[in-house]
């Protein structure tokens, strides 16, 4: 396996230091204990997942994974030539009514796996040449991820860890990921609490919680900048999906980023919204966005001085 260079040395993922000291496994065990009265996500269900109870996410402590494979649909600095090593976890604590992967996130489609299986998947993705390990919808399985990462690191895993999240996170959990995650790939979906409540399963606190979470992610990993090979190995990458009828309050999202983060923060302003799952039950989001809606979003981001835009 050949690793890209970062500065003058060979890239080393953040989690290796914690693995060597034993701290990575300890943090995984602490997160596991938190599942006994689960507060891993902002739903704060406090159910005993270890005893088999299921939270709002519909997950117990039993690990369920939909798939793992090289993914070529992610951002270019993550995909490179050989793909992002993506692991799709089943179930979700946010449960957007328009989710494109609703069979997985709402329906729980997937297979039961062990922590050792997850470690094997990480190593398989490295072996076939993927540029990173990209854990998708990871929050409710963060204990499993850290414990598997510790096993895989002991067996030679050296890829950066991409934490692919809806952005809605508990600060306490993010602090436990400090020094573990290399790249935060975070959604910033909505700025309007009422629309968040309507479309994100009553998560009216989404805007405030996500702002706080993104600031913590930035504190940990800083601005995402590509290395000489064009790949990103560390930093914060933000996604914002432009929605029809401005239900997400896109200009407010962009304005908050411009006011609170460096102007070269990586922001992917996404145009690919299409009605899925239950979206047709909500007239305001039952259509695709228009070209004008997208161009207005991009124009405003430039006007506010954001210089590192990914226009997809």
Backbone torsions as a table, in degrees:
resi	resn	phi	psi	omega
1	UNK	NA	127.2	178.9
2	UNK	-103.1	128.4	-178.3
3	UNK	-106.4	142.1	178.7
4	UNK	-68.0	154.8	178.3
5	UNK	-88.4	140.7	173.7
6	UNK	-120.2	118.3	-170.2
7	UNK	57.9	-124.0	-176.2
8	UNK	-104.6	-3.1	-178.9
9	UNK	-115.6	172.0	177.4
10	UNK	-76.4	136.6	-179.2
11	UNK	-58.7	136.7	174.0
12	UNK	-129.2	123.4	-179.4
13	UNK	-63.9	151.6	-175.2
14	UNK	-59.8	-37.6	-172.2
15	UNK	-67.2	-16.6	-177.4
16	UNK	-63.9	-37.8	179.1
17	UNK	-61.9	-44.3	179.4
18	UNK	-68.4	-33.3	176.3
19	UNK	-63.1	-44.1	-175.9
20	UNK	-64.9	-32.2	-178.8
21	UNK	-88.2	-8.9	-176.1
22	UNK	88.3	-4.4	-177.3
23	UNK	-68.7	-32.1	-178.7
24	UNK	-61.8	-47.0	178.2
25	UNK	-64.4	-38.5	179.5
26	UNK	-63.4	-41.0	178.3
27	UNK	-66.2	-38.9	176.4
28	UNK	-60.2	-40.3	179.5
29	UNK	-67.7	-37.8	178.1
30	UNK	-65.1	-41.8	177.0
31	UNK	-63.8	-37.8	178.1
32	UNK	-61.7	-43.0	178.2
33	UNK	-61.5	-32.8	-179.9
34	UNK	-66.6	-21.6	177.7
35	UNK	-70.2	-13.9	179.3
36	UNK	-72.1	-20.0	169.0
37	UNK	-146.2	78.2	-157.0
38	UNK	-66.0	125.1	174.1
39	UNK	-132.4	31.8	-176.4
40	UNK	-69.1	-27.2	178.5
41	UNK	-125.4	169.7	-176.9
42	UNK	-65.1	-7.4	173.8
43	UNK	-65.8	-29.1	176.8
44	UNK	51.6	50.9	-175.6
45	UNK	-62.4	-36.8	-178.0
46	UNK	62.1	27.7	174.2
47	UNK	-86.7	159.2	179.6
48	UNK	-90.3	87.7	-178.8
49	UNK	-67.8	-30.8	179.9
50	UNK	-64.2	-32.2	178.9
51	UNK	-83.3	1.3	176.9
52	UNK	104.6	-5.6	177.0
53	UNK	-70.0	152.2	179.9
54	UNK	-112.4	137.1	179.0
55	UNK	-85.3	-169.5	177.3
56	UNK	-57.3	-31.2	179.5
57	UNK	-70.3	-11.5	-178.2
58	UNK	70.6	23.0	177.0
59	UNK	-113.4	139.2	167.0
60	UNK	-94.7	-160.9	175.7
61	UNK	-77.8	-6.0	-179.9
62	UNK	-77.1	123.6	-176.0
63	UNK	-74.7	129.3	176.7
64	UNK	-127.3	126.6	-177.0
65	UNK	-124.9	133.1	-179.8
66	UNK	-79.3	-47.0	-176.5
67	UNK	-166.5	163.8	170.7
68	UNK	-145.6	131.6	-175.1
69	UNK	-173.8	164.3	171.6
70	UNK	-66.5	131.0	-176.9
71	UNK	-116.4	130.3	-177.1
72	UNK	-111.6	10.8	180.0
73	UNK	-102.1	3.4	178.7
74	UNK	-83.2	-175.7	179.4
75	UNK	-61.6	144.0	-174.3
76	UNK	-54.2	-41.2	-179.3
77	UNK	-70.3	-7.7	173.5
78	UNK	-100.0	-29.1	-175.6
79	UNK	-80.6	-43.6	-177.5
80	UNK	53.0	-139.8	179.7
81	UNK	-95.8	-24.0	-171.9
82	UNK	-115.0	4.4	173.1
83	UNK	92.2	158.5	174.5
84	UNK	-89.1	130.5	-176.4
85	UNK	-79.0	86.7	-167.8
86	UNK	-92.3	134.2	173.8
87	UNK	-120.7	115.4	-178.3
88	UNK	-94.6	115.3	178.1
89	UNK	-89.1	142.8	-179.4
90	UNK	-82.6	154.7	179.6
91	UNK	74.5	167.3	-174.4
92	UNK	-165.6	144.7	179.1
93	UNK	-89.6	-11.2	-177.7
94	UNK	-96.8	-48.5	170.2
95	UNK	63.9	58.7	177.4
96	UNK	-62.3	140.2	-178.6
97	UNK	-68.7	-18.5	-176.7
98	UNK	-105.9	16.8	-172.7
99	UNK	-57.5	129.5	-179.7
100	UNK	-75.0	-24.6	179.1
101	UNK	-108.6	40.7	-171.5
102	UNK	-61.7	-29.4	179.4
103	UNK	-61.3	-32.1	179.8
104	UNK	-86.1	-50.9	-172.3
105	UNK	-76.0	-37.8	178.6
106	UNK	-95.3	-42.0	-174.0
107	UNK	-86.7	-13.6	178.1
108	UNK	73.2	21.0	-179.9
109	UNK	-60.1	133.2	-179.7
110	UNK	155.2	-176.9	-179.0
111	UNK	-119.4	145.0	175.8
112	UNK	-68.9	133.5	-178.2
113	UNK	-134.7	160.6	175.5
114	UNK	-96.3	167.2	175.6
115	UNK	-62.7	-36.9	176.9
116	UNK	-63.3	-38.5	175.9
117	UNK	-60.0	-42.5	-179.9
118	UNK	-63.5	-41.5	176.3
119	UNK	-61.2	-41.6	177.5
120	UNK	-61.3	-40.8	179.1
121	UNK	-60.7	-44.2	179.1
122	UNK	-58.6	-44.8	-179.1
123	UNK	-69.0	-35.5	176.3
124	UNK	-63.3	-42.0	179.9
125	UNK	-65.4	-36.2	174.7
126	UNK	-66.3	-43.2	-176.4
127	UNK	-61.6	-36.5	-178.5
128	UNK	-85.1	0.4	169.6
129	UNK	103.8	8.5	178.8
130	UNK	-61.2	153.7	-174.6
131	UNK	-86.4	-15.9	-177.2
132	UNK	-161.5	170.7	170.4
133	UNK	-106.9	116.9	-171.5
134	UNK	-113.7	101.8	-177.0
135	UNK	-92.7	117.4	-172.0
136	UNK	-102.2	128.7	-173.7
137	UNK	55.8	62.1	-169.5
138	UNK	-90.9	-16.0	-163.0
139	UNK	-55.0	-49.9	-174.7
140	UNK	-73.0	-11.1	176.2
141	UNK	-116.0	23.5	-179.5
142	UNK	-59.6	-35.4	176.1
143	UNK	-61.6	-44.7	-179.3
144	UNK	-62.5	-40.1	-178.0
145	UNK	-64.4	-45.4	-179.1
146	UNK	-67.0	-39.5	179.4
147	UNK	-67.7	-39.4	177.1
148	UNK	-68.6	-39.1	178.8
149	UNK	-60.9	-39.4	178.9
150	UNK	-63.7	-43.4	177.9
151	UNK	-62.9	-47.2	-177.0
152	UNK	-66.2	-38.1	178.2
153	UNK	-62.0	-37.8	177.5
154	UNK	-67.9	-17.8	179.7
155	UNK	-107.7	12.8	171.0
156	UNK	110.2	7.6	178.0
157	UNK	-66.7	130.9	-178.5
158	UNK	-137.1	16.2	-179.7
159	UNK	-87.8	150.4	174.5
160	UNK	-64.9	147.2	178.4
161	UNK	-98.0	122.8	176.9
162	UNK	-102.9	120.8	-179.6
163	UNK	-99.0	100.2	-170.0
164	UNK	-95.3	96.8	-166.5
165	UNK	-123.9	155.6	175.1
166	UNK	-70.7	-5.5	178.4
167	UNK	92.1	-17.4	-176.3
168	UNK	-90.4	95.8	-171.4
169	UNK	-135.1	154.6	171.3
170	UNK	-83.0	132.4	179.6
171	UNK	-59.7	-39.4	179.5
172	UNK	-56.9	-39.7	179.6
173	UNK	-72.6	-42.3	178.3
174	UNK	-60.0	-38.3	179.0
175	UNK	-63.0	-30.7	176.6
176	UNK	-75.3	-15.0	176.8
177	UNK	-93.0	-4.7	179.2
178	UNK	-62.7	124.3	-176.7
179	UNK	87.8	0.1	176.8
180	UNK	-107.2	-48.0	-176.0
181	UNK	-85.9	136.3	175.9
182	UNK	-94.1	-43.3	-178.4
183	UNK	-128.3	124.0	169.3
184	UNK	-95.1	120.3	175.2
185	UNK	-110.6	97.4	-166.1
186	UNK	-118.2	132.4	169.9
187	UNK	-73.3	147.0	162.2
188	UNK	-127.4	91.8	-168.1
189	UNK	-78.2	-56.5	-168.9
190	UNK	-132.3	145.7	171.0
191	UNK	-106.8	-16.1	-177.5
192	UNK	-92.9	113.1	-179.1
193	UNK	-58.3	-35.3	-178.3
194	UNK	-68.6	-41.6	177.5
195	UNK	-69.6	-34.9	175.8
196	UNK	-63.4	-42.0	178.3
197	UNK	-62.6	-37.8	-176.1
198	UNK	-74.1	-39.8	-171.4
199	UNK	-104.5	-15.6	-175.8
200	UNK	-116.7	43.0	173.5
201	UNK	54.4	51.1	173.5
202	UNK	69.9	23.5	179.3
203	UNK	-88.7	65.3	-178.3
204	UNK	-65.2	-21.1	179.2
205	UNK	-85.5	3.8	-176.9
206	UNK	-52.1	-50.7	-175.3
207	UNK	-57.5	-50.0	-177.9
208	UNK	-65.9	-42.9	-179.9
209	UNK	-63.8	-38.9	-178.5
210	UNK	-71.1	-38.1	175.8
211	UNK	-58.9	-47.9	-180.0
212	UNK	-61.9	-41.2	-179.4
213	UNK	-65.6	-43.0	-178.6
214	UNK	-65.0	-37.3	176.6
215	UNK	-63.6	-39.0	177.9
216	UNK	-68.4	-40.2	176.7
217	UNK	-60.1	-44.3	179.6
218	UNK	-63.9	-39.7	177.6
219	UNK	-57.9	-39.2	-176.4
220	UNK	-73.7	-45.9	-167.9
221	UNK	-119.1	-11.3	176.4
222	UNK	72.9	-162.7	-177.3
223	UNK	-77.7	135.2	177.7
224	UNK	-79.7	118.7	178.9
225	UNK	-129.4	135.2	-178.8
226	UNK	-68.2	145.3	173.0
227	UNK	-78.6	-175.7	-177.4
228	UNK	-61.0	-26.7	-179.7
229	UNK	-85.8	2.7	178.4
230	UNK	87.5	-3.6	-179.0
231	UNK	-93.9	151.5	174.7
232	UNK	-99.7	127.0	-178.5
233	UNK	-111.2	-15.0	-178.5
234	UNK	-157.5	143.5	173.9
235	UNK	131.2	176.1	179.7
236	UNK	-98.2	129.3	175.1
237	UNK	-122.3	125.1	-177.1
238	UNK	-108.4	136.7	173.6
239	UNK	-111.6	135.6	170.2
240	UNK	-132.0	123.2	-179.4
241	UNK	-93.2	116.5	177.0
242	UNK	-68.5	128.9	-175.7
243	UNK	-110.8	154.9	177.9
244	UNK	-64.7	149.3	175.9
245	UNK	59.1	22.8	175.9
246	UNK	53.7	35.4	-179.1
247	UNK	-66.4	-23.9	-179.5
248	UNK	-84.0	-11.6	-174.2
249	UNK	58.1	60.4	-173.1
250	UNK	-57.4	-43.4	-179.0
251	UNK	-63.0	-34.1	177.9
252	UNK	-69.6	-38.3	175.7
253	UNK	-61.4	-50.4	-179.3
254	UNK	-61.3	-43.2	-179.8
255	UNK	-62.2	-39.5	178.5
256	UNK	-64.4	-43.6	178.0
257	UNK	-60.1	-45.7	-179.0
258	UNK	-62.9	-35.2	-176.9
259	UNK	-81.7	-22.7	-169.5
260	UNK	-119.9	-9.6	-178.6
261	UNK	-131.3	162.9	179.0
262	UNK	-59.2	151.1	-176.4
263	UNK	-64.9	-21.2	179.3
264	UNK	-96.7	18.1	172.8
265	UNK	-58.5	134.8	179.9
266	UNK	-71.6	117.3	179.4
267	UNK	-128.2	120.5	176.2
268	UNK	-98.8	107.4	176.6
269	UNK	-91.9	111.5	-165.5
270	UNK	-100.2	139.8	-175.9
271	UNK	-110.0	2.2	-166.2
272	UNK	-91.7	18.1	177.8
273	UNK	-58.2	134.8	168.9
274	UNK	-145.5	145.1	-176.7
275	UNK	-62.6	126.4	178.5
276	UNK	-137.9	164.0	174.8
277	UNK	56.0	-111.1	-176.3
278	UNK	-100.1	10.9	-174.1
279	UNK	-60.2	-30.2	-178.4
280	UNK	-71.5	-10.1	174.1
281	UNK	-81.0	-6.2	-177.1
282	UNK	-124.0	99.8	-172.4
283	UNK	-53.6	-33.3	-175.7
284	UNK	-70.3	-16.7	179.0
285	UNK	-125.2	24.0	-174.7
286	UNK	-92.8	15.1	177.5
287	UNK	-138.4	164.8	171.7
288	UNK	-71.1	164.4	175.1
289	UNK	-78.4	159.6	177.2
290	UNK	-91.6	162.8	176.4
291	UNK	-59.7	-39.0	-179.4
292	UNK	-64.3	-41.1	179.3
293	UNK	-60.1	-40.9	-179.7
294	UNK	-70.8	-45.0	-178.4
295	UNK	-63.4	-34.1	176.5
296	UNK	-65.1	-37.7	178.9
297	UNK	-65.6	-46.4	179.4
298	UNK	-64.3	-43.6	179.8
299	UNK	-60.5	-40.0	-179.6
300	UNK	-69.5	-38.2	178.2
301	UNK	-61.6	-40.7	177.1
302	UNK	-67.1	-41.6	179.6
303	UNK	-59.7	-36.5	-179.9
304	UNK	-81.9	0.7	172.2
305	UNK	90.5	11.9	176.1
306	UNK	-73.4	128.0	-169.7
307	UNK	-111.3	-5.7	-176.1
308	UNK	-123.4	68.2	-175.6
309	UNK	-97.9	134.7	171.3
310	UNK	-105.3	111.2	-175.6
311	UNK	-100.3	100.0	-175.1
312	UNK	-114.6	NA	NA
